[in-house]
Amino acid sequence: MVGDGINDAPAMKAATIGIAMGSGTDVALETADAALTHNRLTGLAQMISLARATHANIRQNIAIALGLKGIFLITTLLGLTGLWLAVLADTGATVLVTVNALRLLRQK
């Protein structure tokens, strides 16, 4: 539900996702889940695109973190790598996930 007036506030609250226009009333802005800062509906398409990219990025980050931790857990338990290498790999996984998440800042 996209709205900007006081009459839209109850519908935005009841909707799965409520989006308020930036110049809307305070009530509409407070009850909305998100707000478009400009009065252009093109921002809605950009918001959806960013939400999809964020969701994909979250899945990637979970796969990277769990994958690296799983690999180094198994190799450490088998004695193929030392404990310190596993600790460094855990730190490296955190850095990789952070850098991967920072890619979202470049999206327009």
C-alpha positions, 0 to 999 in steps of 0.5 A: 500500500502506497499512500501519503494522507491521514486517511491512508494510515490505517490501510498502511498499518494493515497492509503487509508493506506500507510505503508513505510518500515523503511529503505525506502527513506525520501519521502516514509517515509513522505508520508506514514501513518505509518512506519515499523521500521524494514525491516520485513513484519511480523511487518505488521501483528503486526501493524494490530493486534494493530490497531484492539485492539486499535479500540476495546479499544476505543469502550470499553472506550466510553461504560464505560464512557457514561454508568457510566455517564448515570447511575449517571446522572439518579440516581442523577436526581432521587435523589438516589445519591448525587451530590458529588457521581456523581462527584466522579463517573465521576472521577472514569470513567476517571480513569477506561478508562485510566487504560483500555487504558494502557492495550494496552501497554502490547500487543506485 
